[in-house]
C-alpha cells in the first residue's frame, strides 16, 4: 500500500496518508487527512477572463453603411484555461509529493485528462508514481476512501 494518495481534479487537490495497523488489535489500518490538506484551485471561467461576449461585429466601413459582419470567437480560450489549470494542479501535486520526500504514491484523477496531467508532472514526481486510479473522488468522505483503498471494495 502506498503511503501517499493524491486525489485531484481540475479544481481540487487533496491528499491522504496511509497509516498501518498498530500492535493494538483495535488500532486498524486507516487513511489520515490533515486539516487544510484539501486545496481548491478552480480554473477561472471565460467570463472572468474576457469582459466582452462573443457576437457579431462590423467588419469594416462606415457605421451608416450596411455591410458584412463577422462573428466573434473565443480562439480556444477554454482549452487554454484548462491547460493552465492542469499546470497548476501538476505543480501542486509536485509540491505535495516533494514535501513528503518523494515516497511511492498513488494518483486518483479523471480519465479524460490523465495523460495530459502525467506529462505535466515534474520528472521526480512522475518517477515516484506507482499507481493510477481513474475517476473523480475528490468529494468522497474519508470513510468511503478507506473502503476503496484499504478494504479493496
LOPA-210599 format. One record per residue (C-alpha): chain; z, y, x. Coordinates in pm, 1 decimal. Example, Ala and Ser with C-alpha at 12.3 -4.5 7.8 and 13.67 -1.06 7.14 Angstrom:
// residues 2
<site unit="A" w="780.0" v="-450.0" u="1230.0"/>
<site unit="A" w="714.0" v="-106.0" u="1367.0"/>
This chain:
// residues 153
<site unit="A" w="0.0" v="0.0" u="0.0"/>
<site unit="A" w="-94.5" v="341.8" u="134.4"/>
<site unit="A" w="195.5" v="578.1" u="186.8"/>
<site unit="A" w="-0.4" v="876.6" u="53.8"/>
<site unit="A" w="-215.7" v="904.8" u="-258.4"/>
<site unit="A" w="-410.0" v="1225.3" u="-323.2"/>
<site unit="A" w="-520.6" v="1274.1" u="-683.9"/>
<site unit="A" w="-768.6" v="1554.4" u="-742.4"/>
<site unit="A" w="-1047.4" v="1706.1" u="-948.9"/>
<site unit="A" w="-1229.4" v="2038.7" u="-908.6"/>
<site unit="A" w="-933.7" v="2234.0" u="-1044.3"/>
<site unit="A" w="-619.1" v="2047.5" u="-940.3"/>
<site unit="A" w="-481.4" v="1861.3" u="-639.6"/>
<site unit="A" w="-163.2" v="1658.7" u="-648.1"/>
<site unit="A" w="-24.7" v="1412.9" u="-401.5"/>
<site unit="A" w="234.8" v="1139.1" u="-432.8"/>
<site unit="A" w="407.0" v="930.0" u="-169.5"/>
<site unit="A" w="482.8" v="561.3" u="-190.9"/>
<site unit="A" w="846.1" v="466.6" u="-138.3"/>
<site unit="A" w="900.9" v="93.2" u="-75.6"/>
<site unit="A" w="1186.0" v="-101.9" u="-231.5"/>
<site unit="A" w="1518.7" v="-85.1" u="-52.8"/>
<site unit="A" w="1772.2" v="-355.6" u="22.6"/>
<site unit="A" w="1946.4" v="-299.1" u="-309.7"/>
<site unit="A" w="1776.0" v="-512.2" u="-580.6"/>
<site unit="A" w="1789.6" v="-215.0" u="-818.9"/>
<site unit="A" w="1601.8" v="5.9" u="-570.6"/>
<site unit="A" w="1240.9" v="-73.5" u="-665.4"/>
<site unit="A" w="921.1" v="49.7" u="-507.4"/>
<site unit="A" w="810.4" v="376.5" u="-664.1"/>
<site unit="A" w="594.9" v="685.1" u="-622.6"/>
<site unit="A" w="755.7" v="1015.5" u="-537.1"/>
<site unit="A" w="607.2" v="1354.4" u="-617.7"/>
<site unit="A" w="779.8" v="1651.8" u="-464.1"/>
<site unit="A" w="824.5" v="1959.5" u="-684.5"/>
<site unit="A" w="539.8" v="2201.3" u="-626.5"/>
<site unit="A" w="305.7" v="1935.3" u="-487.6"/>
<site unit="A" w="55.6" v="1996.5" u="-768.9"/>
<site unit="A" w="-178.4" v="2282.0" u="-681.4"/>
<site unit="A" w="-401.9" v="2446.4" u="-941.9"/>
<site unit="A" w="-732.3" v="2559.9" u="-790.4"/>
<site unit="A" w="-950.6" v="2633.5" u="-1092.1"/>
<site unit="A" w="-1302.4" v="2740.2" u="-995.4"/>
<site unit="A" w="-1394.0" v="3085.6" u="-1124.7"/>
<site unit="A" w="-1615.9" v="3091.9" u="-1430.3"/>
<site unit="A" w="-1953.0" v="3264.5" u="-1425.9"/>
<site unit="A" w="-1810.8" v="3542.2" u="-1647.1"/>
<site unit="A" w="-1551.4" v="3619.1" u="-1377.0"/>
<site unit="A" w="-1817.3" v="3641.0" u="-1106.5"/>
<site unit="A" w="-2104.8" v="3809.8" u="-1290.0"/>
<site unit="A" w="-2045.4" v="4103.4" u="-1521.0"/>
<site unit="A" w="-2393.3" v="4101.8" u="-1679.1"/>
<site unit="A" w="-2510.6" v="3846.0" u="-1931.3"/>
<site unit="A" w="-2836.1" v="3658.3" u="-1885.2"/>
<site unit="A" w="-3100.8" v="3805.6" u="-2113.3"/>
<site unit="A" w="-3432.3" v="3980.2" u="-2131.5"/>
<site unit="A" w="-3518.3" v="4277.2" u="-1912.0"/>
<site unit="A" w="-3821.4" v="4506.3" u="-1891.1"/>
<site unit="A" w="-4049.6" v="4401.5" u="-1606.2"/>
<site unit="A" w="-4190.0" v="4743.6" u="-1514.9"/>
<site unit="A" w="-4338.8" v="5059.8" u="-1655.4"/>
<site unit="A" w="-4201.9" v="5346.5" u="-1854.3"/>
<site unit="A" w="-3942.7" v="5294.5" u="-2122.0"/>
<site unit="A" w="-4166.1" v="5426.9" u="-2401.3"/>
<site unit="A" w="-4436.0" v="5162.3" u="-2343.3"/>
<site unit="A" w="-4408.6" v="4816.5" u="-2484.5"/>
<site unit="A" w="-4462.8" v="4579.0" u="-2200.4"/>
<site unit="A" w="-4377.6" v="4240.3" u="-2064.7"/>
<site unit="A" w="-4025.2" v="4116.4" u="-2046.6"/>
<site unit="A" w="-3860.9" v="3873.5" u="-1813.5"/>
<site unit="A" w="-3561.6" v="3650.0" u="-1870.6"/>
<site unit="A" w="-3250.6" v="3682.7" u="-1656.7"/>
<site unit="A" w="-3148.1" v="3373.4" u="-1465.1"/>
<site unit="A" w="-2825.6" v="3251.0" u="-1311.6"/>
<site unit="A" w="-3003.5" v="3136.9" u="-991.6"/>
<site unit="A" w="-2799.5" v="2818.9" u="-952.0"/>
<site unit="A" w="-2471.4" v="3009.8" u="-975.9"/>
<site unit="A" w="-2291.8" v="2721.3" u="-1149.8"/>
<site unit="A" w="-2389.5" v="2487.8" u="-866.5"/>
<site unit="A" w="-2275.7" v="2737.2" u="-603.2"/>
<site unit="A" w="-1938.3" v="2787.7" u="-775.4"/>
<site unit="A" w="-1891.0" v="2409.1" u="-794.1"/>
<site unit="A" w="-1976.6" v="2376.1" u="-422.9"/>
<site unit="A" w="-1724.9" v="2645.9" u="-333.0"/>
<site unit="A" w="-1458.6" v="2473.4" u="-543.8"/>
<site unit="A" w="-1539.8" v="2143.2" u="-371.7"/>
<site unit="A" w="-1494.7" v="2305.1" u="-29.7"/>
<site unit="A" w="-1156.1" v="2449.2" u="-133.4"/>
<site unit="A" w="-1044.3" v="2108.8" u="-264.2"/>
<site unit="A" w="-1156.4" v="1936.5" u="58.6"/>
<site unit="A" w="-968.1" v="2194.0" u="266.8"/>
<site unit="A" w="-652.0" v="2148.7" u="58.6"/>
<site unit="A" w="-673.2" v="1769.9" u="88.1"/>
<site unit="A" w="-721.9" v="1812.2" u="463.3"/>
<site unit="A" w="-405.8" v="2025.2" u="480.5"/>
<site unit="A" w="-204.7" v="1767.0" u="283.4"/>
<site unit="A" w="-316.5" v="1471.0" u="497.9"/>
<site unit="A" w="-269.4" v="1666.0" u="822.4"/>
<site unit="A" w="82.1" v="1772.3" u="719.9"/>
<site unit="A" w="166.9" v="1405.9" u="656.0"/>
<site unit="A" w="46.8" v="1311.8" u="1005.9"/>
<site unit="A" w="-287.3" v="1151.7" u="912.1"/>
<site unit="A" w="-148.1" v="833.2" u="755.4"/>
<site unit="A" w="-364.6" v="576.7" u="583.2"/>
<site unit="A" w="-423.1" v="736.2" u="242.8"/>
<site unit="A" w="-597.4" v="676.9" u="-88.9"/>
<site unit="A" w="-810.7" v="925.1" u="-282.8"/>
<site unit="A" w="-848.0" v="946.1" u="-660.7"/>
<site unit="A" w="-1138.2" v="1172.5" u="-760.5"/>
<site unit="A" w="-1409.5" v="1187.3" u="-1033.5"/>
<site unit="A" w="-1703.4" v="957.9" u="-954.3"/>
<site unit="A" w="-1984.9" v="1210.8" u="-1001.9"/>
<site unit="A" w="-1851.4" v="1441.7" u="-727.5"/>
<site unit="A" w="-1707.0" v="1179.7" u="-494.7"/>
<site unit="A" w="-1997.7" v="1159.8" u="-244.7"/>
<site unit="A" w="-2000.4" v="1539.0" u="-204.6"/>
<site unit="A" w="-1624.4" v="1553.0" u="-150.3"/>
<site unit="A" w="-1633.4" v="1277.2" u="111.2"/>
<site unit="A" w="-1892.8" v="1476.5" u="307.6"/>
<site unit="A" w="-1679.8" v="1791.2" u="283.0"/>
<site unit="A" w="-1357.7" v="1630.8" u="413.7"/>
<site unit="A" w="-1259.0" v="1706.9" u="774.0"/>
<site unit="A" w="-1353.5" v="1423.1" u="1009.9"/>
<site unit="A" w="-998.2" v="1313.5" u="1098.5"/>
<site unit="A" w="-900.9" v="1311.5" u="731.0"/>
<site unit="A" w="-1209.3" v="1109.9" u="632.8"/>
<site unit="A" w="-1136.9" v="854.6" u="907.2"/>
<site unit="A" w="-781.2" v="801.8" u="778.0"/>
<site unit="A" w="-908.9" v="743.0" u="422.0"/>
<site unit="A" w="-850.1" v="378.6" u="336.8"/>
<site unit="A" w="-938.8" v="356.5" u="-29.7"/>
<site unit="A" w="-1101.4" v="542.0" u="-316.7"/>
<site unit="A" w="-1041.3" v="518.7" u="-690.2"/>
<site unit="A" w="-1296.6" v="687.4" u="-914.8"/>
<site unit="A" w="-1154.7" v="883.4" u="-1206.0"/>
<site unit="A" w="-965.0" v="1193.0" u="-1307.5"/>
<site unit="A" w="-596.7" v="1102.6" u="-1311.8"/>
<site unit="A" w="-457.7" v="1447.6" u="-1229.6"/>
<site unit="A" w="-271.6" v="1481.8" u="-1558.9"/>
<site unit="A" w="-124.0" v="1131.7" u="-1579.5"/>
<site unit="A" w="255.9" v="1115.7" u="-1571.6"/>
<site unit="A" w="417.0" v="962.3" u="-1265.2"/>
<site unit="A" w="522.2" v="651.0" u="-1459.2"/>
<site unit="A" w="157.5" v="580.5" u="-1550.6"/>
<site unit="A" w="51.0" v="628.6" u="-1188.9"/>
<site unit="A" w="316.0" v="378.3" u="-1079.6"/>
<site unit="A" w="181.4" v="123.4" u="-1329.8"/>
<site unit="A" w="-172.2" v="168.5" u="-1189.7"/>
<site unit="A" w="-96.1" v="174.9" u="-818.0"/>
<site unit="A" w="221.8" v="-26.4" u="-767.8"/>
<site unit="A" w="209.9" v="-279.9" u="-1050.7"/>
<site unit="A" w="-170.6" v="-308.1" u="-1044.4"/>
<site unit="A" w="-227.7" v="-261.2" u="-1417.7"/>
